[in-house]
Amino acid sequence: MIRINMTGIGAASRDLSVTANNLANARTAGFKRSMAQFIEARSESMDARPGTETGSGTRVDDVRRTLQQGSLDSTDKTLDIAINGGGYFVYGDPKAQTASDQHLTYSRAGSLTISANGNLTDQNGAPLMGLPAGMAGGTGGTPQPINLNAATGGNLSNIQTLGIDSRGLVSVQLADGRNVKVANVALANFPNEMGLKQVGGSTLTETDNSGTPEFSKASYNGTGEIKQGALEGANVDLTNEMLHMIQAQQAYNGNARALQTSSEMLRSAIETLAK
């Protein structure tokens, strides 16, 4: 009985941790909520002799992200972009010195800024990766940081407006009236996007389970379209998360009380036998 209570406490504690993370990221753009998946705990004797022992408790088998799209919230900011549909934005390594040094990450968050060296970057300085503006077709190629310097002649103050259309084409209108195409925002698709690993907030990394990404322009290969002036909100329902936290807390408390009762019964039995 004590072991069963201990597994219940461990599972409820993990469930509480997952729910707390969902609540903490309820205002994080592009965040996807996770859910703990439970299975029955199996003992060694049960594995050796199937059918001889049941009711061995529970444990968390996996923590899975939900892929449901969040709401597209209008911000009217030129450098905010969201994906309406499938795919992930591709970000490079802010510390990379060369293209070969890039360690790519993936996200649904598109709150951008322009760095001092002309790159479009996220709020942590990671460059948004793109594909050539004149590429043939919509898929393939190696993503590179989207840099505005070439289009502006090295003078970023020449930019009058910056546009990103529904297919992710980044273009700038210069002070002399010229409209210059810069690059296409690269989107990534994975054979198994559930296999991506969350490394913080809405940032994900590739794993063996996710498979190798295929890069494309928006609206190709199953990817969605780009919406400028908007961000994708977290797919977290605060009411449901709070209710789930209460349930998990009740499960934790119930198992803790049962564990205390079992311990007291065991101690009473030992004291009785010792007399």
Secondary structure by P-SEA (a helix, b strand, c coil): caaaaaaaaaaaaaaaaaaaaaaaaccccbbbbbbbbbbbbbccccccccccccccbbbbcbbbbbcccccccccccccbbbbccbbbbbbccccccccccccccccccccccccccccccccccbbbbbccccccccccccccccccccccccccccccbbbbcccbbbbbbcccbbbbbcccbbbbbbccccccccccccbbbbcccccbbbbbccccccbbbbbccccccccccaaaaaaaaaaaaaaaaaaaaaaaaaaaaaaaaaaaaac
